[in-house]
Amino acid sequence: MSEGTILVVDDEVRSQEALRRVLNQDFEVLCAGSAADAEKLLEGEIVHAILCDQRMPHESGVSFLRRVREHWPDPVRMIISGYSDSEDIIAGLNEAGIYQYITKPWQPDRLVEIVKEAIQLYRLQKETETAGVDVKATAGHIKKVVSVKRGVAKQLYDFNRILHAPDSPLHDVIELGRRAADYDISVLITGESGTGKELLARAIHYGSARASKAFVVENCGALPDELLESELFGCKKGAFTGAYQDRIGLFEVANGGTIFLDEIGETSPAFQVKLLRVLQESEIRPLGAQRVHKVDVRVVAATNRDLEAEVEAGRFRRDLYYRLAAFPVHMPALRDRPMDIPLIAEGVLSAVKTSFNRPNLRFAASALEEFCRYQWPGNVRELQNEIQRMAVLADHDELRSPPLLGRRNGRRPAAPVNGKLNGSASLKDKVEDLEKSVIVSYLEKYEGNISRVASELGLSRVGLRNKLSRYDLRKNAKGEAFS
């Protein structure tokens, strides 16, 4: 698979052929015999790096690359020459942003190594949004910054950092995520908005063999088709109204890594056809470009829609669904895992203490109890917003009744204990009462179908049966064992 596209600019055909032979095994190589021919190629192709001869009949390499830097700043620029003129080298570094000045005769292995480093730098610049700077001066710095950034992300998004109680439905979800991380397979994460689908996607990436490469995110529901194609696949300048410059697509930025396609269920049928081709062929064609580029990207998609129902309704392509849903994972809603709410709330509060510079903030017991009674239609995201709002409104360090108290329509009923509210029970007891009531409601809804209830709650059948045993819910109202 090609690692990138190289443009060789040299007026000598033999030099072109020699460079093509050496580089063709690892890269897609385009050749131009003059600066004018090279500019025509740059107008129609996405090029990652340029190898340009310094001494050409009508224009020097430095002069050409200076113009390239102005009009096509993204490709990494390199000079190759049989002359070691110090003035040329200084001019190349200062005026044209030359990454490497390679002298003839060059060593094939070393040349391939230099070009691979240039391609890596190209992608690092795009990932860190630093295209257009003096790459020679910043190459080492960019690599170091990205390496540190990825190391921090790997720790931050570890599966163990996903807060949940030992008996939470999330336990089984996380185990599925760990298994998916070990294999290069497409993952589809379903669940309501705000449940943490992106957090799980990041954990899968940073727990995989692709962790040292990029993780990029695109919200597919936020853009019209043309802009979404440009964002994902790239475009050439002038490909459509508003395309004022070449753009590298996120699939190419993520080459070797993972792309997270959020709200995939919001895409149009026309776009779904194009995405399906990318997944089938592992190649992209930037809008307005003449050639395709091979990419090696793992796709993790997410949706809050029922994609199976969308397929049956004809709104989502069946073949694309099966491509994306090779390994489906469902994130349960926060209301279906009340045992996690105190842990998540304390985790959010810890971050709020730092960001708001209020280290002594703490919850009153009444606030946590109210959290556990509330339905949280916005899930974890709503809980985060609520705690931030409480901190802003609080005149004291103890966070008491949250503003959500007034939203009666969204409140969870207090858990009954022997027909009465047990005001003296501990928070743990109250949470368990809530969990029991949730399970009972789902058992009633699905008429005791264990498999369906376990699926809806994000539990395994064994996990659900353990809970039924703990809460003495092994039989229905007729005295029959649940099936």
N, C-alpha and C positions, 0 to 999 in steps of 0.2 A: 504494500500500500504506500502511495506517495506521501512523503512527509510535508510537502509544500511545493510551491511553484517558483522556479528560479528563472530570471531573465538574464541571458548572457548577451552582452553587447560587445561585439568585436568585428572589425572590418576584415579580418583574415579568416577565411572559411576553415582552414586547417585547425586554427585555434578553437573555433566554435565546435568542430567535430571532436577534438580532444577533450574539451570540457564536457560535452554532451555524454561521451562514452563513460567518463568517470562519475558523473552525477546522475545519469539516467536511471541507475538501479534504485536510488533512494528518493529521487525528486522528479517532478515533471519539469522538463527543461524547454524553455522557449528561446529562440535565437534571433538576433537582429544584427544586420551588418552595418547599421548606422544609427545615429541618434534619432533621426526622423522615423526610421522603421521601428525603433524601440518605443517611441512615443505613441505610434499607432497601436502597438500591442498593449501598452499601458491603458489606453482609452477603452479597450475591449476586454481586458483580463484582470483578474485579481492576482497580483504578484506579491509574493512574500519577501523576496530578496533579489537584488540586482548585482551581478558581477560584470563590471564594465572595464574594458581596456582603457588605459590612460591616454595612449597616443594613437589617435585616429585621424584620418586625412582632413576632415572639415571641422572637427571640434574635439577638444580634450575631454577625457572622462570626467575630470573635476567640473568643467564647465557644464556638461550635460547633467551630472548628478546634482549640481546646484539648482538647476531648473527643475529637476525631478523633485527635489526637496520642497520646492515652492508649490508645485501643482499636484504631486502625488507623495505626500509626506510619509505614508505608512510603510512602504517597502524598506527593508534594511539595506543600506547602500555600501557596496564594497568595490574597491579599485584593485585591478590586477595589472601588473606592469613589469616589463623587463628592465626598467630604469629605476634607480633609487635616488631621484632628484629630491633633495630636502625641501625645496620650495613647493614642489607638487604635493608632497606629503602634508606640509603645513597648511597649504591652501585647501586640500581635501578635508582635513580634520576641521578646520575653522569655518569654511564656507559651505561645504556640501554635507556636513554631518556624517563623514565616512566612518563606518564601524570597523573595517579592517582594510589595511593596505597590504595586499599580497604580492610578493615579488616572484618573478619567473627565474628559474624553473621551479614550479610548485610541486610539492609532493602530493600524490593522489589521496592518500589516507588522511593527511593533514587538511587538505582542501575540503574533503567531505565533512570532517569534524568541524571546521570553521563554518561551513554552510549550515550544518545542523544547529550549531550554537546561534547562528543568525535567525533561523526559523523559530527557535525557542524564544529568542529575544522579542521577535515580532509578536508572538502570542502573549508573552508576559506584558508587553507594552499595552496591548489591547485589553488584557485582563485588568490592569491597573490604571487604564485610561491615561497613559502618558505618551501617546503617539505624538510625534512632532517635536520632541525634545532632542537634545544632542545625545544620540544613543551611545557614542563612544565614551562620553563622560559619565553616563549613568547606568551603563549595562550591569556592572557589578552591583551597584546599589539596588537596582530594580530586582535582580535575582535574589538578593539578600532579603529585601522587604517582602517579596512574595513567599519566599521559603519560611520566614518567620510567621507571616500571616497564616499560611497553611498549617503550620505546627500548632498555633494557637487555636485555629478552627477545629483541628482534629481533637483537641482536648475539650473544647467548648461544646462540641456536638457529639460527644461520645454517647452511646446508648445508655450508659449508666447515669448520665446527666438528665435524662428524661424523668421528671418527678412523678412517682406513683407509689401507692401503698402496695404491700406484699400481695394482697388479695385483689388487686385492681384488675379490671379487664385489660388494662394496658400491658400487663405482664406478658400475656400471650402475644399481643401485637408486637411488642419489642423482640420477643423470641423469633417471630416471623421475619422481622426486619434484619436481625442478625443472620438468619439463614440466607436471606436474599442478598445480603452484602457479600457473602462468600462466593457468589456465582454471578457471572456476567449476563444477567437476565433483566428484561424490561419489567418495571414494577408500576402498578396502578394503585394509588392510594385514594380511597373513597372516604367520605365523611362530611359532616356539616362544616360550614365556614367557621374558622377560629378554633378548630380542634387540635391543630398542631401538625397538619399534614406536611408542611415544609420542614418542620423540625425533624420529623421522621425521615424525610428524604435526605436531609443533610447527614443524619446519623448513618444512613445506609451508604452514602458516598464516602464519608470519612472512615467508615469501618471496612471499606473495600480495598482492593488492590489499586484502585484508581485515585486513592486519597492524595497522592502527590501531584495530581493534575487538577485542572480547574473544575469548580462547581458553579454553574451559572443558572440564573432563574429568569423565566419569562412568564408574565401573566397573559395568557392567550385570550382572555376576555376583555382586555383593555384597549385593543387596537383593531382597526379595520384590516381586511386581508392584506392589502398592498403593503402597509406599514409593518404588519406582523411578518410577512415574508422577508422584508428588508431586514428586520431585526434578527430573524432566525437564520436566513440563508445568505444575507449580504446583498449588496447592490453596487452597480457601477454608477458613476456620476452621470446624471441626466436620464437614468432609467425610467423615472417617473417624475411628475411635478413635485418639487420639494427635495429631490435627490441632488443635493448641491456638491456632494463629494462621494468618493468611494467609501463603502462601509463593509467591514468584515462582519459576517454573521455570527451569532452566538454558537451555532453548531461548530464553527471553525475555532472560535475561542475555546470551546470545551473539548477540542480534539484530544483524545486520550483520557478524558475525564467524564463528567456527568452533566446532563442538562435536565433541569426540572421544569416541566411544562405544567404550570398551574392553570386551573379552570379550563382544561382541555375540552370539556363538554360544551363550551361556549363557541367553539370554532364553526365556521361555515362548511357545508359540504364541499365547496370548491377548494378551500384550504386543506380539508382532510385528504383529498386526493393527492395534493402535493406533498403533504407530510408523510403519507403512506409510501410514496415513492422513495423519499429520503430514507425511511426505515428499511425498506426492502433492498435498496441498492447501496446503502451506506455512502451516498454521494449527494452533494448539493450543487445547484447551479445558481449563483448570485443573479439577481434581476439585472438584465442588460448585458450579462457576461456571455462569452461564446463557448466556454468550456466548463465541464463539471469538475468538482474537487472531491476526492475521496476523504471521508471522515470516519473516525473511530470513536463513537460517542455512546455512552449508556444513557438511556432515556428513563426517567422517572416522571410519571404524569400524575395529576391529581384532579379530582372533580368533586363537587358537592351534589352533582346530579346522579340519578340512577341510570348509568350508561346502558345497562341491559334493556331497560324500558325505552331509552332513546333509540337504541338499535331497532327494537321491534316497531317503534313508531316511524322509522325511516329517517330520523334526524341525525343519526350518527352511523358512519360506515361500519358494517359488521367486520370486514377484513382489518380495518384499522383498530377496532376494539380488541380483536384477538392478538394483534401485534403489541398493543400497549399493555394488555391485561394478562401477560404471560404469568405474572405472579401478583395476584390481587391481595391487598391488605386494607382492612376497614378500621378507621379510627373512630372509636365510640364517642358519643357526645358527653360533655362534662356532667350533665344531669344524670347520665347512666353510670357514673362512677363517683358518687359523692364522697367515697372514702379518700379520694385524691385531693379534694378541695382544700382542706387545711394545709397539706404539704405544698401545694401549688401557691396558695395565698402567702405562706411564709417565704417561699422562694421569690415571689414577686416583690414582697415587702423588703426583702434584703437588697434587691436591686434599686428599689425606690429610695431607701435610706442613703445609698451612695449617690445616686443621680440628683436627689433633692438636698443633699448635704444635711440630713436630719437623722443622725445615727441612733437616736433614742426612741424612734417610732416603734410602737408595738400595738398588737390587736387586743381589744377587750374581748372577753369570752363571748359576750353577746354578739359581737360582730361576726365571729367565726360561726356561731350558731345560725345567724341569719344567712350567711353564705351557703351553708349546707341545706337551708330550706328553699333557697331560690332556684328557679329552673334554668337560668343561664342560657337563654336562646342564642346569645352571641358566643357561648363557650369560653374557652380560656382567654381569648382576646378581650371579651367583655369583662371578665374578672380582672385582668390587668388594668383596663381603663378605670374600672370602679375603684380599685385600690389607689391608683394615682389621684383620682378625684377626691377620695377621702383624705389623702395626705395634704392636698392643696387646701381643702376646706377646714382641716383640723386646727384648732387653736392650741391644742395640747398634744403631747406625745402619744397619748393613748387614743387609738382609733376606735370609736364606738359605733353607734348605729350608722350603717352605710346609707348613702342617698337612695339606694335601690329599695329601701323600705316602703317608699310611696308607690312603687310599681306593683300594686296588688295583683294585677292580672298575670304577672310572671312569677309569682311566688309558689314554691312547693309547699303543700300542706304540712303542718307539723306532724311528725310520726306519732301515731297513737300507740300507747302501751296500756293494754288491758282496758281499752276504751278511753283512756285519759292521757293527757300530755304529761310525760314524766319530767317534771321540772328539776328533780334532784339528780337525774342520771348524768353520768359523765359524758363528755363530748364523744368519746369512742362509742359508748352505748347508743347515743342518739344517731351517730353515723351508721351503726349497724342496723338500727331500726329503720333508717331511711333505705338502706340497701335491701333489707328484707321486703319493704313495701314496694320497691321498684321491681324486684323479682316476682312478687305476687302479681303485680299489675300485668307484667309480660306473660306470666303463665296463664292468666285469665284471657288476655288478648289472643294468645295463640293456642288456647284450649289444651294446655299442658304439653305441647310439642317441644320436647327438650332440645332437639337439634335447632329448631327455628329460634327458640328463646336464646340459646347459647350464641347463635350467630348474631342476633340483634344486640346482645350485650357485649359482644367481642370476647366471649369466653370459649374455652374448649368444653366438650360435653362432660369430661371428667371434672373440670373446674366448677362447672355449674352444679353437678351432682354433689360435689363436696359442700357447696353452699346450701343446697337443699337439705342435706343431712344436718349441717350446723344449725339451720333455722327450723328444723323439723317440718320441712315442706315436701316430704317424700310422697304424699298422697293428695289427690284432689278432694273436692268437697264430697264426692261420692265414695271416698275410701279406696279409690283405684290408684295404683302406682302410676306416676307420670311416665310417658313413653318417650 
